[in-house]
Amino acid sequence: MATIPSLPGRDDMQRMARSTTDITGQLLHTAANITRIAVNTLDPREGSGTELLRVLRRTTAELAEASGSPQAQEAFSRIVDTLTRLGTSGAPLAVHPVSEPAQALLTALGDSLLPVLDAVEPAVEDFAEALGDLVDSLSPLLPAGAGLAAGVLLALTPVLQSAAEVLHDVSPELHRIADALTAAAAPLMPLHAALAERAAVAGAEVVRSALPPMADLAEAAAASADAVRPVLAAGEELVVAGLEQLQPLLLAGAARTGRVARAAAVRVSAAISPAAEHGVVVTVTSG
């Protein structure tokens, strides 16, 4: 026979009443704050509320019209398809036994990489700025590079299609090759695992014994670098000064080479199509 549960005592009733009163008070305060936010946002005395509602109405109308376009519907379909694939393939991965050590590895990498990222942040910012300047400087070459890439892709497309057709036709032979390789490699896996374990132990001993001499060598190299730093600075100064002296000669040589190339191009063009313009004589003198 089931026993009848005892009624809550006076202390329990008082505690439940106080908890209910606290929760109700917090909910009322939250509702009052939300009401004040709405009133301050939509206050018609400043004119901001009416303008905000007008902007919201116009924006939502444009979004509603845009969401009904075929492009938006296709994008929504792709998003749903992607989420479905992520759900069907991500759930088994999340409960797979490998996920736990993978998460531990990611945590350890995150903890160890944070100081490194903090240390390289200034260098990365300078590199990004320099890379942006380089891209801006190379922007005239981007259309030519895009055209060259398009030509390469167009040339590779038939090759890839032919390779896909050939591989599709010989898929049974590929399966036979894969089965043969698997059958041949399966007996060797335990031997490879044992050899890898021995190699790991030996490698660890080598690294452990080689680290102290490497540390001594690094300290000696640092001391040597401190000693020869003035000599290196003087050598760099000489190299930069030599380049500054050679700059006018290099610029003059480049200009002369450009003029000779233009003259040669004009003469080659005239020789290839001499009948393009009758009676026109082109004379180019290189200075």
C-alpha positions in Angstrom: 0.0 0.0 0.0 1.4 3.4 -1.0 2.2 5.8 1.8 0.7 9.3 1.8 3.5 11.9 1.5 3.7 14.2 4.4 2.7 17.9 4.0 5.4 20.5 3.8 6.3 22.1 7.1 6.0 25.8 8.1 9.6 26.5 7.3 9.3 25.0 3.8 6.2 27.0 3.1 7.9 30.2 4.2 11.0 29.4 2.1 8.7 28.7 -1.0 6.8 31.9 -0.4 10.0 34.0 -0.2 11.4 32.4 -3.3 8.2 33.1 -5.2 8.1 36.7 -4.0 11.7 37.2 -5.1 11.2 35.7 -8.5 8.0 37.8 -9.0 9.8 41.0 -8.0 12.6 40.3 -10.4 10.2 39.6 -13.3 8.3 42.8 -12.5 11.5 44.9 -12.4 12.6 43.3 -15.7 9.2 44.1 -17.3 9.4 47.7 -16.0 12.9 48.1 -17.6 11.7 46.7 -20.9 8.8 49.1 -20.8 11.1 52.1 -20.1 13.4 51.1 -23.0 10.4 50.9 -25.4 9.0 54.2 -24.2 12.4 56.0 -24.5 13.0 54.5 -27.9 9.6 55.3 -29.3 9.1 58.6 -27.5 7.1 60.8 -30.0 8.2 64.1 -28.3 11.6 63.9 -30.0 10.3 62.5 -33.3 12.7 59.6 -33.1 10.0 57.0 -32.4 8.0 57.8 -35.5 11.1 57.9 -37.7 12.3 54.6 -36.2 9.0 52.9 -37.0 9.0 54.3 -40.5 12.5 53.0 -41.1 11.6 49.6 -39.6 8.5 49.4 -41.8 10.4 50.3 -45.0 13.3 47.9 -44.2 11.0 45.0 -43.4 9.0 45.6 -46.6 12.2 45.6 -48.6 13.4 42.4 -46.9 10.1 40.7 -47.4 10.2 41.6 -51.1 13.8 40.5 -51.4 13.2 37.2 -49.6 10.6 36.2 -52.2 13.1 36.5 -55.1 14.3 33.2 -56.8 17.9 34.0 -55.8 16.9 34.3 -52.1 14.8 31.1 -52.3 17.8 29.3 -53.8 20.1 30.6 -51.1 17.7 29.5 -48.4 17.4 26.1 -50.0 21.2 25.8 -50.0 21.4 26.9 -46.3 18.8 24.3 -45.3 20.6 21.6 -47.3 23.9 22.5 -45.6 22.4 22.5 -42.1 20.8 19.2 -42.8 24.1 17.7 -43.9 25.9 19.2 -40.9 23.2 17.7 -38.6 23.4 14.2 -40.2 27.2 14.1 -40.4 28.0 16.1 -37.3 25.9 14.2 -34.8 27.9 10.9 -35.3 31.2 12.8 -35.1 30.1 14.5 -31.8 29.5 11.2 -30.1 32.4 9.4 -31.7 35.1 8.3 -29.1 37.7 10.3 -31.1 35.9 13.5 -30.4 37.0 13.6 -26.7 40.8 13.5 -27.4 40.3 15.8 -30.3 38.6 18.3 -28.0 41.4 17.9 -25.4 44.0 18.5 -28.2 42.2 21.7 -29.3 42.0 22.9 -25.7 45.7 22.3 -25.2 46.6 24.0 -28.5 44.4 27.0 -27.6 46.1 27.4 -24.2 49.6 27.1 -25.6 48.9 29.2 -28.7 47.5 32.2 -26.9 50.9 33.5 -25.7 52.4 32.9 -29.1 49.5 34.8 -30.8 49.9 37.7 -28.3 53.6 37.8 -29.1 53.3 37.8 -32.9 50.3 40.2 -33.0 52.4 43.4 -33.7 54.4 41.6 -36.5 51.2 40.2 -38.0 49.6 43.7 -38.1 52.7 45.2 -39.7 52.8 42.3 -42.2 49.1 42.7 -43.0 49.6 46.5 -43.6 52.6 45.8 -45.8 50.7 43.1 -47.7 47.8 45.6 -48.3 50.2 48.2 -49.7 51.7 45.5 -51.9 48.3 44.4 -53.2 47.4 48.1 -53.9 50.6 48.5 -55.8 50.0 45.4 -57.8 46.4 46.2 -58.6 47.2 47.1 -62.3 48.4 43.6 -62.8 45.4 41.9 -61.3 43.2 42.0 -64.5 46.0 40.4 -66.5 46.5 37.8 -63.8 42.7 37.1 -63.8 42.7 36.7 -67.5 45.7 34.3 -67.4 44.0 32.3 -64.6 40.8 32.1 -66.7 42.8 30.9 -69.7 44.5 28.2 -67.6 41.2 27.0 -66.1 39.7 26.8 -69.6 42.6 24.8 -70.8 42.5 22.5 -67.8 38.8 21.8 -68.0 38.9 19.3 -71.0 41.8 17.5 -69.3 39.9 17.1 -66.1 36.8 16.0 -67.9 38.8 13.4 -69.8 40.5 12.2 -66.6 37.2 11.9 -64.9 35.7 9.8 -67.7 38.8 7.5 -67.8 38.7 7.0 -64.0 35.0 6.3 -64.2 35.5 3.7 -66.9 38.3 1.9 -65.0 36.7 2.1 -61.5 36.5 -1.8 -61.2 40.3 -2.0 -61.8 40.8 0.8 -59.2 38.8 -1.2 -56.7 40.9 -4.3 -57.4 44.1 -2.3 -56.9 42.8 -0.9 -53.6 41.8 -4.4 -52.4 45.2 -5.8 -53.3 47.1 -3.0 -51.6 45.0 -3.4 -48.5 45.6 -7.1 -48.4 49.3 -6.6 -48.9 49.6 -3.9 -46.2 47.4 -5.5 -43.5 50.0 -8.1 -42.4 52.7 -5.4 -42.2 50.7 -3.0 -39.9 51.8 -4.7 -36.5 55.4 -4.6 -37.7 55.1 -1.0 -38.7 53.5 -0.1 -35.3 56.4 -1.9 -33.4 59.0 -0.2 -35.5 57.3 3.2 -35.0 57.3 2.7 -31.3 61.0 1.8 -31.2 61.8 4.8 -33.5 59.8 7.1 -31.2 61.7 5.9 -28.1 65.1 6.3 -29.9 64.1 9.7 -31.3 63.1 10.9 -27.8 66.4 9.8 -26.4 68.3 11.5 -29.2 66.3 14.7 -28.7 66.8 14.6 -24.9 70.6 14.2 -25.3 70.9 16.8 -28.1 69.0 19.6 -26.5 71.7 20.7 -24.0 74.4 21.0 -26.7 71.9 22.8 -28.9 71.1 25.3 -26.1 74.9 25.9 -25.6 75.2 26.5 -29.3 72.3 28.9 -29.4 73.8 30.9 -26.5 77.2 31.0 -28.3 75.5 32.1 -31.5 73.6 34.8 -29.7 76.8 36.1 -28.1 78.6 36.0 -31.5 75.7 37.9 -33.1 75.9 40.6 -30.4 79.7 40.8 -31.1 79.4 41.1 -34.9 76.3 43.3 -34.9 78.3 46.5 -35.6 80.1 44.9 -38.4 76.8 43.7 -40.0 75.3 47.1 -39.6 78.3 48.7 -41.3 78.0 46.1 -44.1 74.3 46.8 -44.6 75.1 50.5 -44.7 77.6 49.9 -47.4 75.2 47.8 -49.4 72.4 50.4 -49.2 74.8 53.2 -50.1 76.0 51.2 -53.1 72.5 50.6 -54.2 71.7 54.3 -53.9 74.8 55.1 -56.1 73.7 52.5 -58.7 70.1 53.6 -58.8 70.6 56.3 -61.5 72.5 53.9 -63.7 69.9 51.2 -63.3 67.1 53.6 -64.1 68.9 54.9 -67.2 69.6 51.4 -68.3 66.0 50.4 -67.9 64.8 53.5 -69.8 67.2 52.7 -72.7 66.1 49.1 -72.7 62.5 50.2 -72.9 63.2 52.5 -75.9 65.1 49.9 -77.7 62.3 47.3 -77.1 59.6 49.8 -78.4 61.7 50.5 -81.5 62.1 46.8 -82.2 58.4 46.2 -81.7 57.5 49.0 -84.2 59.9 47.6 -86.8 58.7 44.0 -86.3 55.1 45.2 -86.7 55.9 47.2 -89.8 57.8 44.2 -91.3 54.9 41.8 -90.6 52.2 44.0 -92.1 53.9 46.3 -94.6 50.7 46.9 -96.6 48.7 48.2 -93.7 49.2 51.8 -94.6 50.9 52.6 -98.0 53.2 55.6 -98.1 53.8 55.7 -94.4 57.4 55.5 -93.3 58.1 55.0 -89.6 61.5 56.1 -88.3 62.4 55.5 -84.7 65.7 56.7 -83.2 66.9 55.5 -79.9 68.4 58.2 -77.8 
